[in-house]
Amino acid sequence: MSSYKNNIVKKRIEISLLVILIVLTSGCKRAGTPASENYVVTGNADGAPAGCSPQDIANRLVEMFNAINQSDPYVVDEYFGRKSNAPLQWYSMTIVHNNKTVINHFVAHTWNELDAYFKLRFEQHEQMRLLNVQFNGWNSAIGVVDFGPIEIDRHADDLVPGLLPANSIASGKGTYHCETRAFIVLSLVMNINEP
């Protein structure tokens, strides 16, 4: 009778472990994997090295926006190349009135400037989501893939509802450095519709 009870206990433990394993693997993603999102990728990067295809770079953009959305303090290190000493050119975000008057223009040419900017954006609960991106080819001379136009959906506490377009679109261009897996240029503009 004792071995019968032991077998029942073992079976219950096995079933419990199996259920736990199924639950954990069915809904979980590996850390750093881009969230499943709807976005459009066009263009090409023919000749670019492995890991530097348009889809690879789009996935990297999604990862970066997810990190920004989660106020990740390592965004600059991981995605703008501070940890890999990438040749950062600039990051800019400009808000323009529909009459072409610049309301706010930020540009960073150094990692420290960009780090300070993102700390401020995290306080405003910055949220970005990739909508579409077009790739414009591989530049083997400098090891980069250029992209643009890129469009993202952008929201934050200080982006006043009603002043921005209904979908809060920011658009622009960028450059991805394949060797360091870093965005060395990201230049974005938002237009407001205020009368």
C-alpha positions as CSV (number, residue, x, y, z in Angstrom):
1,M,0.0,0.0,0.0
2,S,2.9,2.3,0.8
3,S,4.4,2.0,-2.7
4,Y,0.9,2.7,-4.2
5,K,0.7,6.0,-2.2
6,N,4.2,6.9,-3.2
7,N,3.4,6.4,-6.9
8,I,0.3,8.6,-6.5
9,V,2.3,11.3,-4.9
10,K,5.0,11.1,-7.6
11,K,2.4,11.3,-10.3
12,R,0.8,14.3,-8.7
13,I,4.2,16.0,-8.4
14,E,5.0,15.2,-12.1
15,I,1.6,16.6,-13.2
16,S,2.1,19.7,-11.1
17,L,5.5,20.3,-12.6
18,L,4.2,19.8,-16.1
19,V,1.4,22.3,-15.5
20,I,3.8,24.8,-14.1
21,L,6.2,24.3,-17.1
22,I,3.4,24.8,-19.6
23,V,2.1,27.9,-17.9
24,L,5.6,29.4,-17.7
25,T,6.5,28.7,-21.3
26,S,3.2,29.6,-22.9
27,G,3.0,33.2,-21.9
28,C,6.6,34.2,-21.3
29,K,9.1,35.7,-23.7
30,R,12.8,35.7,-23.4
31,A,14.1,39.0,-22.0
32,G,15.1,41.4,-24.7
33,T,12.8,39.9,-27.3
34,P,10.7,42.5,-29.1
35,A,7.1,42.5,-28.1
36,S,4.8,41.3,-30.9
37,E,3.7,44.5,-32.6
38,N,2.1,45.5,-35.9
39,Y,4.6,47.5,-37.9
40,V,5.6,47.7,-41.6
41,V,9.2,47.2,-42.8
42,T,10.1,48.1,-46.4
43,G,13.3,48.7,-48.4
44,N,16.5,46.7,-48.3
45,A,20.0,46.5,-46.9
46,D,21.5,44.2,-49.6
47,G,25.1,43.3,-48.8
48,A,24.8,44.1,-45.1
49,P,26.4,41.6,-42.7
50,A,24.4,39.0,-40.8
51,G,22.3,40.5,-38.0
52,C,21.9,43.8,-40.0
53,S,18.9,43.0,-42.2
54,P,15.9,45.4,-42.3
55,Q,14.0,43.0,-40.0
56,D,16.9,42.7,-37.6
57,I,17.2,46.5,-37.3
58,A,13.4,46.9,-37.0
59,N,13.5,44.4,-34.2
60,R,16.2,46.4,-32.5
61,L,14.1,49.6,-32.9
62,V,11.2,47.8,-31.2
63,E,13.5,46.6,-28.4
64,M,14.8,50.2,-28.0
65,F,11.3,51.7,-27.8
66,N,10.3,49.0,-25.3
67,A,13.3,49.9,-23.2
68,I,12.3,53.6,-23.4
69,N,8.7,52.7,-22.4
70,Q,10.0,50.9,-19.4
71,S,12.4,53.8,-18.3
72,D,15.4,51.5,-18.8
73,P,18.4,53.4,-17.5
74,Y,20.7,51.6,-19.9
75,V,19.0,52.8,-23.1
76,V,21.9,54.9,-24.1
77,D,24.5,52.2,-23.3
78,E,22.6,49.5,-25.2
79,Y,21.0,51.2,-28.1
80,F,23.0,54.3,-28.8
81,G,26.4,52.6,-28.4
82,R,28.0,54.0,-25.2
83,K,29.0,50.4,-24.1
84,S,30.4,49.6,-27.5
85,N,31.9,53.0,-28.2
86,A,29.8,53.5,-31.4
87,P,30.4,56.6,-33.5
88,L,27.3,58.5,-32.2
89,Q,26.4,61.4,-34.5
90,W,23.2,62.8,-33.0
91,Y,19.7,62.2,-31.6
92,S,17.1,64.9,-32.1
93,M,13.4,65.4,-31.4
94,T,11.7,68.5,-32.7
95,I,8.1,69.6,-32.2
96,V,6.9,72.0,-35.0
97,H,3.7,74.0,-35.2
98,N,1.7,73.5,-38.3
99,N,2.8,77.0,-39.4
100,K,6.4,75.7,-39.4
101,T,7.4,77.5,-36.2
102,V,9.7,75.3,-34.1
103,I,8.2,74.9,-30.6
104,N,10.8,72.7,-29.1
105,H,14.1,71.3,-30.5
106,F,16.4,69.0,-28.6
107,V,19.6,67.6,-30.1
108,A,22.3,65.5,-28.4
109,H,25.7,64.9,-29.9
110,T,27.1,63.0,-26.8
111,W,26.0,60.1,-24.8
112,N,25.9,62.2,-21.6
113,E,23.5,64.7,-23.2
114,L,21.3,61.9,-24.5
115,D,21.4,60.1,-21.1
116,A,20.2,63.3,-19.4
117,Y,17.5,63.8,-22.0
118,F,16.1,60.3,-21.5
119,K,16.1,60.7,-17.7
120,L,13.8,63.7,-18.2
121,R,11.7,61.8,-20.7
122,F,11.3,58.9,-18.3
123,E,9.9,61.4,-15.7
124,Q,7.3,62.2,-18.4
125,H,6.5,58.5,-18.9
126,E,7.6,58.6,-22.6
127,Q,6.0,55.9,-24.7
128,M,7.1,55.1,-28.3
129,R,5.9,52.4,-30.7
130,L,7.2,51.7,-34.2
131,L,4.6,52.0,-36.9
132,N,6.7,51.7,-40.1
133,V,10.3,52.1,-41.3
134,Q,11.8,52.1,-44.8
135,F,15.4,51.0,-45.2
136,N,17.6,52.7,-47.8
137,G,20.5,50.4,-48.3
138,W,23.8,49.3,-46.8
139,N,26.8,51.7,-46.9
140,S,29.8,49.4,-46.8
141,A,32.3,52.2,-46.7
142,I,31.2,53.2,-43.2
143,G,29.4,50.0,-42.1
144,V,25.9,51.5,-41.7
145,V,22.3,51.0,-42.9
146,D,20.3,54.2,-43.4
147,F,16.6,54.3,-42.8
148,G,13.8,56.7,-43.3
149,P,11.2,57.6,-43.3
150,I,10.4,56.1,-40.0
151,E,7.1,56.7,-38.2
152,I,6.5,56.1,-34.5
153,D,3.5,56.6,-32.2
154,R,4.7,58.8,-29.3
155,H,3.0,59.8,-26.1
156,A,4.1,61.4,-22.8
157,D,2.6,63.3,-19.9
158,D,3.9,66.6,-21.3
159,L,2.6,66.1,-24.8
160,V,-0.7,67.8,-24.2
161,P,-3.7,65.9,-25.6
162,G,-5.6,67.8,-28.2
163,L,-2.6,69.8,-29.4
164,L,-1.0,66.9,-31.2
165,P,-2.4,64.8,-34.1
166,A,-4.8,62.2,-32.9
167,N,-2.2,59.4,-33.3
168,S,0.8,61.5,-32.1
169,I,3.0,60.6,-35.0
170,A,6.7,61.4,-35.0
171,S,8.6,60.8,-38.2
172,G,12.2,61.1,-39.4
173,K,15.3,59.2,-40.3
174,G,18.2,57.3,-38.8
175,T,21.4,55.4,-39.2
176,Y,22.3,52.0,-37.7
177,H,25.9,51.1,-37.2
178,C,26.1,47.3,-37.8
179,E,29.3,46.5,-36.0
180,T,28.3,48.0,-32.7
181,R,24.5,47.4,-33.1
182,A,23.9,51.0,-32.3
183,F,21.7,53.8,-33.6
184,I,24.2,56.5,-34.4
185,V,21.6,58.9,-35.9
186,L,17.9,59.2,-35.0
187,S,16.3,62.5,-36.0
188,L,12.5,62.8,-35.3
189,V,9.9,65.5,-35.8
190,M,6.4,65.9,-34.5
191,N,3.9,68.4,-36.0
192,I,1.1,69.9,-33.9
193,N,-2.2,70.9,-35.3
194,E,-2.9,73.8,-32.9
195,P,-4.7,76.7,-34.8
